[in-house]
Amino acid sequence: MSTGRDRAGVSLSGVMDEDRKAVRTAGSQLPPHMPALMVALTGVTGVVEAVSLLALGPAFTAMQTGNVLFLAFGAAQAGDLPTLPAGVSLAAFVLGVVCGSHLEAVTESRGRHWFVLGLVVESGLLAAAAAAAWGLAPQYGTPDARHLAVMAVVALAMGVRNTTIMRANVPGVPTTLVTRSMTAFLGGSAMGRDAVYGYGTAGWQLRGLSVLAMFTGGALGALLIRAGCAVGWLLLPAAVAVLVVGLAYRGQPALRTGQAPGREGSR
């Protein structure tokens, strides 16, 4: 029989209530600049994933759920997708998370801008990937060693990004996936009619913008690939955009782990 608590004695219903409260208030307590920065990063993710999946892979670099499933399908010898790109991306992503976590923890312990540093490192890695891919033509299905090397650097950057965003803990805009943002957006819409998601609030609108940004970034990346753009030209603007976002936050107070700006004292 369920007691409503897990083995650690934490109330599961309490966890759900806290999560719903964060979703409902997403964006409403943030400084005006933060929502725009998070939406911009979400759009960059769309471009990067278009490049990864359609020009380097097939594999994802930010949304690793797809790679885990590609590897699972390969282990079951089902389907006809190559598993090497997914394995390379997943391994590089893991390395990015580990390195990013250590780097940002050390930076935070010294009271410095780990949020800014994380984005600067990500931008540098994307720029390095663009340089390595300069003149490289998009290729889908059978990537060669150079395509895989570029993919590894991009996945490394996305591992750092995921660490940075999870530490920042800005609710409603995870920037590297939109499943939860879409669920909360639809649940709080006129169709879902769930008041807990704050229909019509700034947070509800922010989640809608997050989904739109991912779609727009992905569509833009795909269109540029169809137009024949080389991989380097696709990754360079992404690197610049991430750098601009990082520099735009420099003048703000240093974040603490799990502490979104405007939410001090909420824990």
N, C-alpha and C positions, 0 to 999 in steps of 0.2 A: 504494500500500500504506500502511496506517495505521501510524504510528510511535508512537501513543499520546500524541503531544504536538501542541499547536496551533502556529501560526506564531510565537507569542510565546515558545515554549519552555516553556509551562506544562503539566505532566502532567495530562491529562484524567482519568486514573484517580485521581490524587491529589485533584483537585477533587471527584470523585464520593465518594471516601472521606471527605473532610472534611465534605461535605454530609450524608452518612449518619450520621457521628458526631454532628453537630449535631442531627439529627432524633432519634437514639436517646437523647440526653441531654437533650432539651428538657424543661424544667421541673425536672429533678433538681438543678440547681445554682443555681436562682433563689431569691431570698428569698421567704418565704411569701406576701407580699402581691402580688408581680408576676403570678403566674398568674391570680389572681382579677381583677386590674385588666385584663389582656389579654382574658380571657373576657368581662368586662363590656363592653369596647369592641366586641368581636365581636357581642354581642347588640344594641348600639346600631346597628351597621352593618345588621343585619337589619331593624330598624325603618325606618331611613333609606331603604334600598333598596325597601322596600314602599311607602313614601310616594312615592319618585321614580318607580317603575315604574307604580304603580297609580293615583296621585292627581295626578301632575304631568306624566308622560311621554306615551308610553312611552319611557323611557330609564333607564339606570343612572347613578349618580353616583359610586359607589366602585369598582365592578367594571367598568372601562372596556373590557374585552374584548367585552362585549355591544354597546357603542356602536360600536366599530370594525367589528363584523360587521353591525350595522344599516346603517352607512354603506356597507359593501361591497355589501350586498344592494340598497341603493338605487342605487348606481352601476351595478349590473347590471340595474336595473329589474325586480327580482324581488321577489315578496311585496307586501304592502300596508301596510307600516309606514312612518309618516312619519319622515323623516330629520332634520328640523329639531331636534327635541328632543335626539337623539343628538349632533348637531353642536354645539349650545349647551353641552351637558353636557361633552363632550370638550374644547372650547375653554376652558371655565371651570376644568376639572380641570387642564389644562396650566398655566394661570396660577397655580393654587393650588400646584402642585408647585414651580414656579420661585420664587414668592414665599416659600413655606415653606422651601425649600432655602437661600435667601439669609439669611432671618431667623434660622434655626436655626444656620447656620454662623457668623454674626456673634456670636450669643449664646454658642455654644460657645467661640469664640476668647477670650471674656471670662470663661470659667470659670463660666458661669451655667447654670441649669436649662433647657436648650433643650427637653428632653422635656416639662417642665411648661408652658413657654411655648407649645409647639406645640399642646398640648391646650387651653390657655386660649384661644388664637386660634381653634381649631376650634369650641370652645363658643360663642365670641362670634359667629362667622359663622352657626352654626346658630340662635342666638337672633335674629340679624338676619333670617334667613330666616323664622323663626316670626313675627316682628313683621310682615314684609312680607306674609305669608300669612294674617294674622289675619282670620277670617271667610271665607276662601277655601274654596269647596267643592271636593272632589276631582273631577277630570275626567280621563278616560282617552281617548287616541286623537287628540283635537283640542285641544291646550292653547292657551290664549290668551297674550297678551303677559305677563300677570301670572304665570301658571303658569311660563312659561319663565324669567322673571326670578328667581322663587324657586328654580327648579331650578338656575340658574346659581350662585346663592349657596351652595346645598347642595353642588354639585360643587366649588366653590372650597374649601369646608371639607374635603371628602374628599380633595382634592389635598394639602392641608396634612397631613391625617391619614396618608396614605400615605407622605409624606416622613418624618414623625415616627417611624412604626413601622419603616420600612426602616432608618433611622439607628440605632434602638434595637437592631434585629437580635435580637429574642427568638425563638429557634427554635421552630417548631411552632405558633405562634399569630400569623399575619400580620394578623389582625383584620378585613381587608376582603375576604377570600376564604377558602374552605375546601377547595379542590381538593387541595392538597398535604397539608393536615392529614388529610383523609379518606383519601387514599392511604396515608399512614403509619399511620393508625389501623387500616385494614383489613389492610394488609400485616403489621402486628404482632399481629393478632388470632388467635384460634384457627383462623379460616378461612385466613388468609394464611400463618401459621406462619413468618414471616421474622424470625429472631432479631435481625437488625440494627436493627429498629425498636423493640426493647425492650418486648416484650409484658409487661403487668402493672406496668411502671414508672410513676413519676409523670409522665414525659413522655408516655407512651402514653395515660394517662388524660386528660391535659391536652388532647391533640388531639381526643379524643372529646368533651370538654366544649366545645371550640371549635365543632365541627360542631353540637352540640346548641344552643349559644347562638345561632348564626346562624339555625337553624331556628326557635327560639323567638321571636327578635326579629322575623323575617319573618312568622311566623304571627300574632303579637300586632299588628303593624302592619296586616296585612291584615284582621284581625277588627275593629279599631277603624275602619278605613275603611268596612267593610261596615255598621258600626253608625252611620255618618253623622257621624263626628268631622270637624271642620274641619281643614285642613292645619296651621294654626298650633298647634292643640292636640296634633298628632302630633309636631311638631318640637321644641316647647318641652321636653318631658321628656327628649328625646335630648340637647339642649343642656345641661341640668342634669346629666345622668348623666356626660357627658364632663368637665364642670367638676369634678364630685366626684372622678373618677378622677385628674385632674390635680392637684388639691389634696391628694389622699391620698398622692401621691408626693413632696410638697414636702420632707419631712424626710429623704429619702434622699440619698445622695451623687450629685453630678451625673454623668450618663452621658457617656462619650466616644462619638464616632461609631462605630457598628458594635460597640459594647461593651455587651452585656447585663449587668445587675447579677449579680454572682456568678461572672462569667467573666473577671475581670481577669487579664491575663497569659496568656490562652489563645491570643493571636495572636503 
